[in-house]
Structure formats: C-alpha cells, structure tokens
Amino acid sequence: MPWSNMLGYSWISNNDNMNAKQNILMYGPLSPPIHGQSLSFTLISEQFLCNKKYIVNTNYTNRNILGKISTTLAVIIKCLYFFSTKKIDLVFFSCSRSVGGSIKDICLINIASFFKIKMINHVHGADFEKLIIGQPCFFKRLIEFSYDKVHTTIVLVDRMKEPFMKFKSMRIRVLPNFYDPVLDEFDDNSHFKNQTYFEVLYLSNIMRTKGVIDLIDAFLFLSEKKHNIRLNIAGEFIGDDESSAEDIKNIFFEKIKGTNKIVYHGILRGENKSKLLYSSDVFVLPSYYVSEAFPLSIVEAMRAGCAIITTRHNYLGDIVKPENGILIDTHNVGQLVEALRYLITNPILLEKIKNHNIQVARNKYSLASSLQSLKLIFNEQ
C-alpha cells in the first residue's frame, strides 16, 4: 500500500511538476514516525513525478545501538546498489542534523560525488550549524568537506541560508513548507465548528520543549474565568533534552487530570486530523525546541482557518506576522494567557486573521506550488 494511502494523503496528478527525463534517488525519512521532516519527505517522494524514482528510507526502526548500526549499514549498501546498477541523474536528500544521521549523509554525498551525480539537499531543522560546531575537529572537517560537494541546498526561510554560506560552490534556494493537500478536501469548515466552545488546538509531537506544559498551565488559568473554552491536544509523546517520553507523558496526564475542558485525541492522521484542525479557532505552539524551523503544523493550521499563537524562537517570527496571529516570548505563561484572552475577546479581529490565513496558505504553501518550484530547482544546471 502506498505511504500516502496509509497516512491519509491525497495524490496530486499534475504533470506540471514532472521531470520526464530524470531518474532521481530520493533519500530521507519516510513516515512513520511522524514529524515535519518525515511528512514533507514522504509527500515529495511520492508525489514528485519523474522518469524513475528510487527511494531510500533513512528512518530508524530500531532505537538500540545495534539496530541503528545495522540500519546505517543497510542504507549505505542500498545506496551503493542503486548507484552501481541504475542510471541516476540526481540525488535529492533530506539531511539529518544528528551525529548518527550525518554519518549516513556523509556516505551518501561522497558516493554520489564519486559517481559524479548532482545532489540537492533539503534542510528542515534549525540546528545544522550546532551539529558542526559541536564535533571534534576531524569530524567537523569531514562534514564540511562533504557538504562542499553538494550542488544545491534548499532552506525554508531566508535566514536559514547563513550556515551554508561557507560552501562557496553551493547554490542556496528558499522554498517554504507546505500543507497536506488532504486539507483542501475540507474547505468549508462551518459544519465542524462547535458553537458551544471556543476551540484551542495544540497539534504536534508532545515534547516538553514544544511548550505543551506552558500551554496547559495558561489554559487552566484562563479557563477558571472563561468557561466556554476547550483545549484539544493531539500528537505522539516524544522525549527531548528536558524530559523522556515516559516522563512527559506522566506529567501531561497529571496536569490534565480532573478537567473535561482539555481533550487528548491521541495521534491523528488524514481525515481525523483535518476535521480537528477545521473545528479549531486558535492554534498554539509555544515552542522552544532547539531544531524548530518551519513547522508544518502552523501551515496546516493556517490553511484550516486558525489564528496562530507561537513564540519568538528561531525562525517562527519569519512565518507568523501580526496579520497571522500573535508572537510571545518562550517560557512566558502570562503572555500566553493574554494572547489567548485577546483573541477570544476580539471576535471581529479573530475572524479577519482566520480568513487571511486561509488565503495565505492557499497562495504560498500548497504542495502543488512546492512541487513546481522543486522542478525548477532540479532543472538548474
């Protein structure tokens, strides 16, 4: 079964994005597990049309050391097989920013360079420079030596170019993230709206550094005075630098115990995710996650007609302007309370923001537009 069918995605049968003569090796993380990078790579790898595609999934299915080593070897062997036995014109890869992932990427880059194949790197996280700085001198030089062979790097916003400016022969292109096209099938959201509650949504992996606990604290404070609001939360419990997956899960359920105004929906995909997005008024992501760059969840929330509340962290302020919602400081529950209260008590402004976000998402963040832009980048010589 195709990945898109498993995840509830729609196919785009648009020959405008087709590179009819190219054979492309696509190398990156397929969903599951679900996160912004894997969702983006899954959609692109399935829906970009070309002569032939060879897909290498870099997602670990094992979390122990032996499993990671065996997966790394399997990925490298698979790449060697494709390069040795197939005619490949282009490599499109979604780079990792972890040490283990970068080892695989280094192998891919140097193998492709040996075969004299053009490489295009698609960056999703904000911590590429941190990866390089934190390594021993030899490994740092190896990373830089390898990436200097990459033809083009695609970043999500203009300010993400900076870490790649050191690679003098590398072209750098800006291409924003896109929303899941299944959202276009639910364009009229009026029948999903609950007239009883003002609906607040958190839709992302549930991690301490994504700010979910700050959001719960702000909501509980606000709900004592505003009784017609509800917080919907969906996502998978994931560990980060501050809490393990088990710890954040325990903290989360302890926090929401005893209230019926906070609803946890589990992990949502496809139609169920779309319905929850379209039923919401405000989307909140109070993130301070180190790798946060251009969350797909924000673009999807815009497409579904939500106002956005997020933080002045990394590149989030490049995406969310005053006409899209409200920016707050990280770790600031008080500002989060005031931002929610402001949108709740200004329904005319809220409606204006919601309608504006729908238009922005349609015009700037569609998958069809992204695929057409990718075609132009792929064809650059």
N, C-alpha and C positions, 0 to 999 in steps of 0.2 A: 504494500500500500504506500502511495507517495506520502512524503512528510507533510505536505500541505493538507492532505485529506485527514491525516491523523491529528493535526493541530487545528483543524477547522479553517484553513486558509482557502482563499479563492484563487483560481488560476487567472492570469491575465493573458489572453490570447491576442496580443498586439504585435504584429510583425514589425512595427516601427523600431522596436528595440533589438531586432535580430541582426547579429553579425554572421551573415550566411556562410562566410568562408573560413571563420576562425574555429580552431579546436582549442578549448580552454580547460586548463586544470584549475579547479576551484578547491581551495584548501582552507578549512576553518571549522569552527564548532557548529554542528547541527544541534537543533533542539530534539529531545530534552537533554540536560536540564534547561529550563527556560530562563534566559536573561536577555538583555538588549542585544548583545553581540550575536548570540546564537539565533535569536529571532530574525535579525537582519540578514545574517549569512544564509539561513535556511530559505528565506523568501527569495533572495537574489539567486542562490544556486539553483533553485527550482524554476524560477520564472524568467531569468535572462535567457534569451533564445540565441543559439549559435549553431554552428555545424555539428560539433560534438562536444560533450561536456564529460569531464572525469572528476568526480567529487571525492575528496579525501576528508573524512570527519576527524577533527582533532580533539573532540571532547573525550575526556577520560570517563570510562565506565567503571573503573576501579579507583578507589581512593587510597589504597595502601601503596607503599613504595614499590613493591614488586609489580603490582598492577600498572602503575604509572610507567615504570621502566619498560615493561612489555608492550604497553600501548605506544610509547615513543618509538620503540624499535619497529613495531608494526607499521606505524605511519611513515617512517623513513623508508622501509622496504617497499611499501605501496607506491611512494613517490618515485623511487628508483625504477620500479616495474613500469610505471606509466611513461616516464621519460625515455626508457630504453626500448619500449615496444610500441609506443604510439607517437603519432605526429602531433606535437603540441606547439601551438603558436604563441600562447600567452598563459601566464600564471596569475591568477587572482587569489590573493591570500588575505585573511583577516588575522592580523598579527596578535600575538599574546604579549602581555606585559608582566608575566611571571617568569622566574628563572627556568623552571622546567619547560614551560611553553616556548620560551625564547630559544632553548636548545633545539627544539624541533624546527622552529622558524629559521635558525641559522643553517641547519642542514638543508632545508628546502631551498633557501636562497642560493647557497653555494652549488648545490646540484643543478639547479636551473641555470645558474651562471655558466657552469661547465658546458651545458648543452646550448648555451647562447640563446636562451629564451627570455623574452621581455617579462618583467614582473611588476605587478601593481598591488600595492599594499593598502588595505582599508583599515584605518585606525578607529577604534571605538572608545577607548579609555583615556583618562587624563594623566596617566602615570607612566608614560613611556620614558620620560626624562628621569624619573625617580628610579626606574629599573636600571638605567645605565649608570647613574651616579653611585648607586649602592653596591656596585660589583667590584671585585678585585681588578687590578689594572689589566691583567691579561684578558679576562673575560670582557671587560669594558671595550678593549680594543678589538676583540673578536666581533662583538656586536656591531661596532661602528664600521669595521672593515666589511662586514657582510651587508649592512644596510646601504652602504655606499654603492652597491651593485644594483639596487632597486631602481627601476626606471621611473615609477610614479608612486607617490603616496597620496591617498585620499583622506582628508580630515573632515570633521563635521562642522566646525566653525572656523572662522579666520584666525582666531587667536591660538588654535591648536597647531598652526604651522611652525611655531617657534622652535620646538625641539628638533625639527627636521631640516632647519635652515643650514645646519652644518654640512649636510650632504650636498655638495656643490653640483653634482650631475643629476640630482633627483628633481623631478618635477613635482610640485605640490598643488593639488586641486582640492577645492572645497565642495562638499556635497552633503547637505543636511540629511538627517534621518527621515524616515517615512513611517506612515501608519499602516497597519494591517488593512488591506483592501476589503476584508470582510465587513469593516465598519461602514462602507458605502452601501451595504445592503440594508442598513437600519437608519436611513437618512431622516425619517420622520420619527422623532423621539417622543412625541407628545403622549403616545399611549403607554410608554414605560414610566412616566412620571407619577410619583405618589404625591397627591395633593395634601396629605396629612403632614408629611415631614419635609424639612429642608435637608437634602441628602448630601453628605460629605463623603468623599471617597479617597482611600489610600489603596493603590494598586501597584505593587512592586514586590520584590523579594523582601521578606520581613527580616530586617537586619537592624541591629542597634544603631549603626552609623547612617542608616537611611532616615533616622529621626522618628520612627514609628512610636516610640515610647513618649517622646515630646508631644507628638500629636494626640496620643491618648490622654495625657495629662491636661493638655489645653482643652480638649473636648469635654472631659469630665468636669472641669471648672466651669466651662461655658454652659454645659447642659443643666447645671444647677439653677441657672437663671433663664435659659431658653429651653423650653420643654418640647418644642416641636422640631428638634434637630436629631439626626441619626448619623452615625459614623459607620460606613461599610468598609471592611478591610479584606483584601484578597491577596494571596501570594504564598510563596513557599518559605519556610523558616530556614535561614542560611546563616552560618557563622561568619564572623568578621574579626577585626582586630580587637574588638571590645568584648564580644560575647560569643560563645559557641552556639551552634544551632539549638542544642538542648536547653541552654541557659536562657536564650532569648524567648524560646517557646514557653518556658516556665514563667518568666517574668511577664510575658504578654498575657497569658491566661489568668494569672493572678491579678493583673491590672484591670481586666475587663469583667472579672467575676462580680456578679451581683447587679449588673446593669443590662437592661434589654435594649438600650439605645446604641450599643456597639455590636455589630454583627460581623462575625468572621465567616467568610464564604469559601475558604479553602483555596485551592489552585484552580483558576478559571481559564478556559480557553475558548476560542471561536465564538459561537453564538452567545453562550452564557456570559462571557467577558464583555461582549458588545452590549448586551442588554443592561448589565450593571453600569457600564460607562454612560450609556444614554439616559439612564434613570437618575444620574447624579447632577448636582448643581455646581459643586466646587470640588476640584481635585487638589489634594495636598501632598507634597513631597518635601518634607523639611530635612533634606539630606545634607550630611557632611561626609559621605562616603568618599574615600580617597580617590577612587577611579571615576567618580561621576563626571560625565561629559555632556551627553545629549540624550537624555532618557527617552526611549520610545514611548513610555507611558505618558509623558507630557504631551507629545504629539498626538497620541491616540485620544487623550482627554480633550484636547483642543478640537479634534475632528468630531467628537461626540457632543460638543457644545458645553464644555465645562469651563468655568473660570479657574485660573491656576494660582495656587499659593506655593511658592518654593523659596529656596534660600539663596543668598549671595555667596555661592560656593562654586569654585572652578568656573565653568562656562555657563552656568544656569542663567545668569543675568544677560547673556548674549541671546538667549531664546525667549525668555519671558520679560516683556516690556510692560509699562503701565497699562497699555491697551489690552494686554493679555491676562493681567491679574496683579498679584502683589508679591514683592520680594521682601523677605525678612532675614534677619541675622540667624546664623546657626546657633543651636542650643538656647533659643530665646522663646520660652513658652509664653511669656507675656505678649510679645509681638505676634505670635501665632494666634492667641486669643483675640487680640484686637483686629487682626486681619480677617478672621472668620466673622467676628461681630460686624465689622464694617460692610462686608459683602451681604450678610444676612439682612442688615437694616437699610440697605440701599438697593432695592429690587430693580429699579429702572437702570441704574448703572450696571448691575449684575447682568441683566438681560442684554445690554449693549455689548458687554465683554464677551458673553457667550456666543452671540451672533457673529461678532468679529472673529473669534477663534475658529469658528466653523469655516469661514471664508479663507482665513489664513492657511489653515490646514489643507483645504482643497487646492489652493493655488500654489503652495510651496512644498507640501510634504506628502504628496501622493506617491505611491510605488511606481506608477506608470511614468511619472516625470523623472523619478530617480533612475529608472532603467534606461530611459532615453539619454540622460546625462552620462550614465555609465558607458553606453555605446560610444558616445563621442570621446570619452576618456580612453576607452580601449583602443580606439582607432587612431589615437595620436601617435605619431612616429617621432 
